[in-house]
C-alpha cells in the first residue's frame, strides 16, 4: 500500500517490519482472540502494522481492512474514533485512502469522530479527512463529512492539484443538489484564484458576491480579500475599501460583520474580522450608538479570553478605542455598560510602555464626557495618566489621541471643570448655530448646505446599521442574532429583518405581507417567512381558530420525540393570539413539485425516492403507527442540504394500539388519494396501505420527472378507482415492478414500507451481483440442459436478446477460455447466468475486474422479475437478508445528520411561546 507516500508527510517514513498480534487478529477476522488480547491491552493503544507501514489503533485497522463485525464491536466498546496513527492518520482518513464503504464513515461520525480530524492530531501539516476524501475522489465520504460539520479548506499552496480536486468535488456536490456547497463553491474558487490571478481580475470576477458569507466560517468574500497576506496585501486591502465606498456597502458590511461575529469559528477568525472592521470603521466620521452598544460587549468578551500574543490584545483594544472615539453621542451608555468597559480594559493600564496601554488610556479619555465617568474611574482606581504614556503618545502622529490624553489628565485633576468644558463642546457640536452677523449669512448658508449634504451621505451608513442593532426600537431590533441558513429565501429574509412591520407572537416574528407569504392553503392556511427571537429562520404556518384543531393536531405529531428525525420537517415553536394559531417549522428551500425539472440527475431522483419512503417508514414504524393521509409533491420539502423531508401532518391519524385500521372519512388531495379513500362522504377503514399507494404515485412522479401514473385532470381519480395506469416514462423493469406493487388496486396486495425499502430498486451493485450468482445455482439454471425448452425461451424473452445474445463476446477472451474452454455454456440467458456464477465462484487470478451491471444493464431486472413470477425468489436463501447501511426508523439515520441538522438554530431546545421548554433530542 503506497498511500503513505503523500507529500503532506514531511518526516522520513519509518519502515514497519512486523505486525502486532492484536492487528493480526483483525486482519484474520479473529474476533474471539481479539477480545482476549484487549483484556490485557489498551483498546486505543497503537500497535505496529507492516501491511499499512504505520503504528495504528485497533479501530484504524478494522476500518483499513474493512472488518465490519470487529469494527462494530470496537465502536460499541467505546474505542476512540479520533485516535491517530503514528503517522497522523485517523480512521476517517483511512476510509478515503483505502476505498472503505461509506457506512463505516457514518458509524464513525455517529461515534463522535471529529470530521475535521483535529481532536487528537497536533500535526497541522496533515490533510484533513475532507481533503483526503477529495484527493481520493470519495464524494460520498466528503458529503457525509460536510454534513457532520467538516470545514471546507484548501490544502497548502504547493499542492495545487489537490486543491483543484477539492474545488471540482465541491462543484460536483453543488450540482447534485447539496445546497450548502453552492455557496461554499464561491469561496473555494476565490482561494484558488488568489494564487493565480491579479487583484483586478479577482475583484471583477467576485464583485457581485463580495458580501456573500460562507455558511461554515461566516466569513464574507470581502473578509477573505481584506485578509490576503503577502506582497499584494496592501493592494487587496485598498481595493476592498474602495469597493465598499464605490458600491455604498459600508453600512451593510458593518451590520453583517457585527451580527455574525459571535458565529465565527474561533478566536483567530474573530481577530481577523476585528482587523477588517478597524479598517472600515476608520473611514467613517462617526459611529452610531447602536453599533457601539452591539459590538463593544463582543470585543470585551474576546478580550477576556486567553491570548497568546500581545499583538492580539492590541488589535482588540485599538478597535475599542476607535469605537469610543468615533461614537459622538453616548447617551445610552448606562452605568452597567460603562462599568463593564472600564473593568474590561483596566488590566492593560499596568504596563506603561506598550502601545496597548496608550490606547487603553485613550479609551478612558473618550469616556470623560459620559455621565458615569467619574464613578467608573473611582471604581478602578484611575487617578492620573503616567508621564510615560504622555511621552509615548507625543511621539505618535495621532493628534486626536494626544489631545484626548491631555484632556483626561486635566479631568483627573479637576473633574467638574473639564466635564463642563466637554459638555459645552458637545452642546456646541450638536446645537444649531446662530448667525450673529448678516455679512456671514451667505457663507454660513453654503456651509450648512454642504454639512447637510455630508450628514445625509453618512446617514445611510448610520441608519442602516442602527436598524438591526438598536435594542427596543422595533420587535426585531431587540434581537441582534440572525442565523442565516437559507439560500433561496436569503434576500427576502434580509429585507424582513429590517422591516418596520414585523409582528411578534410569543417568540415568533413575521410580517403579514404578501411579499413574505410562501404558500396559501385552500382552508385559509397561510405560510409566511419568519424568524424566532433566537435568530432561527422558520416557516410560520398561520391558521384561523375556526380550523384550530388541524393546526394543533399537526403540532402534536411534530412534537413526538420519534418524529424529530432527519426525514421529517422539524417543529420549532408554537404561539397563538385571539384570532390565529401559529406553528413555526423548519424553513426549507422548496417543495418536491418545485424542485423536479428535466435536468435532475437520475441518482438524485433515486435518492429522493429513498428519502420519501424513509420518511414514511418513520411514521409507519411508530407504536402506535401513524398514517399520514396527505402525501403529495407539495408536502415533500427539500432542506438547504437537498434532503427530502415530509411535512403537513394536519390530517394525520394514529392507529389504535393493536389495530391495523381506523374508521374515518376519506381525506387528502385530489389525485393524491388511495383508491379506497376517494369517496370523502363514506367512513372507510383507513390503513397504512393507503399511504403506500399514494407513495407509489409519488415514486413514479419523482422518477418520471413530474408525471402521474394515473394521468391528470378529471379522469385521474376515475383511473385510480379503476386501476388504470401508465408507466411509459420509466423504462427499466425493476422500477416498474416496484411502482406496480405499490399502486396495486387491491390494498391487500400492496407492500409495507419496509418491503418497499428492501426492494431490489434500492440494492447496491454488489448485492445485485450476488443475486445473479445465486440464480446461477437455481436447479433450473444449474442443470439447464435438462430444463424444459419453453421455460428457457420464456426466460430469454423476459430478459431480452440484447442481454444474452453473443454474450461470450462481451467478456475478455482469456476469461471465457479459462472458464468455458470446452464451450459448454450455451448462448442463452441460462448459459450466461451459469457463467456469471462460475466467474464469481472461481475468479481467474489475473483477470481484470468486469462491471457486469454496465456490460449487461437489462440482465438483472429481467432475471429478477422472471424469477419473481416463477416463485424462485421465495426459495430458501435466494434473496439474502442484509443489514441496512442506516436504520431510518430506529434512530440510526440520525447518525448522519446534515449540516443543517447540526447547525446552530436547529440544535437548540425548542420552546412553545408562553410555555415550558420542550426539548427536541438530536441523537449525537
C-alpha positions, 0 to 999 in steps of 0.5 A: 500500500503506497498511500503513505507516500503523500507529500503532506508527510514531511518526516522520513517514513519509518519502515514497519517490519512486523505486525502486532498480534492484536492487528493480526487478529483483525486482519484474520477476522479473529474476533474471539482472540481479539477480545482476549488480547484487549483484556490485557491491552489498551483498546486505543493503544497503537500497535505496529502494522507492516501491511499499512507501514504505520503504528495504528489503533485497533479501530484504524485497522478494522476500518483499513481492512474493512472488518465490519463485525470487529469494527462494530464491536470496537465502536460499541466498546467505546474505542476512540474514533479520533485516535491517530496513527503514528503517522497522523492518520485517523480512521476517517482518513483511512476510509478515503485512502483505502476505498472503505464503504461509506457506512463505516464513515457514518458509524464513525461520525455517529461515534463522535469522530471529529470530521475535521480530524483535529481532536487528537492530531497536533500535526497541522501539516496533515490533510484533513479527512475532507481533503483526503476524501477529495484527493481520493475522489470519495464524494460520498465520504466528503458529503457525509463529512460536510454534513457532520460539520467538516470545514471546507479548506484548501490544502497548502499552496504547493499542492495545487492539484489537490486543491483543484480536486477539492474545488471540482468535488465541491462543484460536483456536490453543488450540482447534485443538489447539496445546497450548502456547497453552492455557496461554499463553491464561491469561496473555494474558487476565490482561494484558488484564484488568489494564487493565480490571478491579479487583484483586478481580475479577482475583484471583477470576477467576485464583485457581485458576491463580495458580501456573500458569507460562507455558511461554515466560517461566516466569513464574507468574500470581502473578509477573505480579500481584506485578509490576503497576506503577502506582497499584494496585501496592501493592494487587496486591502485598498481595493476592498475599501474602495469597493465598499465606498464605490458600491455604498456597502459600508453600512451593510458590511458593518451590520453583517460583520457585527451580527455574525461575529459571535458565529465565527469559528474561533478566536483567530477568525474573530481577530481577523474580522476585528482587523477588517472592521478597524479598517472600515470603521476608520473611514467613517466620521462617526459611529452610531450608538447602536453599533457601539452598544452591539459590538463593544460587549463582543470585543470585551468578551474576546478580550477576556479570553486567553491570548497568546500574543500581545499583538492580539490584545492590541488589535482588540483594544485599538478597535475599542478605542476607535469605537469610543472615539468615533461614537459622538453621542453616548447617551445610552451608555448606562452605568452597567455598560460603562462599568463593564468597559472600564473593568474590561480594559483596566488590566492593560493600564499596568504596563506603561510602555506598550502601545496597548496601554496608550490606547487603553488610556485613550479609551478612558479619555473618550469616556470623560464626557459620559455621565458615569465617568467619574464613578467608573474611574473611582471604581478602578482606581484611575487617578492620573495618566503616567508621564510615560504614556504622555511621552509615548503618545507625543511621539505618535502622529495621532493628534486626536489621541494626544489631545484626548490624553491631555484632556483626561489628565486635566479631568483627573485633576479637576473633574467638574471643570473639564466635564463642563468644558466637554459638555459645552463642546458637545452642546456646541457640536450638536446645537444649531448655530446662530448667525450673529452677523448678516455679512456671514449669512451667505457663507454660513448658508453654503456651509450648512448646505454642504454639512447637510449634504455630508450628514445625509451621505453618512446617514445611510451608513448610520441608519442602516446599521442602527436598524438591526442593532438598536435594542427596543426600537422595533420587535426585531431590533431587540434581537441582534442574532440572525442565523442565516441558513437559507439560500433561496429565501436569503434576500427576502429574509434580509429585507424582513429583518429590517422591516418596520412591520414585523409582528411578534407572537410569543417568540415568533416574528413575521410580517403579514405581507404578501411579499413574505407569504410562501404558500396559501392553503385552500382552508385559509392556511397561510405560510409566511417567512419568519424568524424566532427571537433566537435568530432561527429562520422558520416557516410560520404556518398561520391558521384561523381558530375556526380550523384550530384543531388541524393546526394543533393536531399537526403540532402534536405529531411534530412534537413526538420525540420519534418524529424529530428525525432527519426525514421529517420537517422539524417543529420549532415553536408554537404561539397563538393570539385571539384570532390565529394559531401559529406553528413555526417549522423548519424553513426549507428551500422548496417543495418536491413539485418545485424542485423536479425539472428535466435536468435532475440527475437520475441518482438524485431522483433515486435518492429522493425516492429513498428519502420519501419512503424513509420518511414514511417508514418513520411514521409507519414504524411508530407504536402506535403507527401513524398514517399520514393521509396527505402525501403529495409533491407539495408536502415533500420539502427539500432542506438547504442540504437537498434532503427530502423531508415530509411535512403537513401532518394536519390530517394525520391519524394514529392507529389504535394500539393493536389495530391495523385500521381506523374508521374515518372519512376519506381525506387528502388531495385530489389525485393524491388519494388511495383508491379506497379513500376517494369517496370523502362522504363514506367512513372507510377503514383507513390503513397504512396501505393507503399511504403506500399507494399514494407513495407509489404515485409519488415514486413514479412522479419523482422518477418520471420527472413530474408525471402521474401514473394515473394521468391528470385532470378529471379522469385521474381519480376515475383511473385510480378507482379503476386501476388504470395506469401508465408507466411509459416514462420509466423504462427499466423493469425493476422500477416498474415492478416496484411502482406496480406493487405499490399502486396495486388496486387491491390494498391487500396486495400492496407492500409495507414500507419496509418491503418497499425499502428492501426492494431490489430498486434500492440494492447496491451493485454488489448485492445485485451481483450476488443475486445473479450468482445465486440464480446461477445455482437455481436447479433450473439454471444449474442443470439447464440442459435438462430444463424444459425448452419453453421455460428457457425461451420464456426466460430469454424473452423476459430478459431480452436478446440484447442481454444474452445474445453473443454474450461470450463476446462481451467478456475478455477472451482469456476469461471465457477460455479459462472458464468455458474452454470446452464451450459448454455454456450455451448462448442463452440467458441460462448459459450466461447466468451459469457463467456469471456464477462460475466467474464469481465462484472461481475468479481467474487470478489475473483477470481484470475486474468486469462491471457486469451491471454496465456490460449487461444493464437489462440482465438483472431486472429481467432475471429478477422479475422472471424469477419473481413470477416463477416463485424462485425468489421465495426459495430458501436463501435466494434473496439474502437478508442484509443489514441496512447501511442506516436504520431510518426508523430506529434512530440510526439515520440520525447518525448522519445528520446534515449540516443543517441538522447540526447547525446552530438554530436547529440544535437548540431546545425548542420552546412553545411561546408562553410555555415550558421548554420542550426539548427536541433530542438530536441523537449525537 
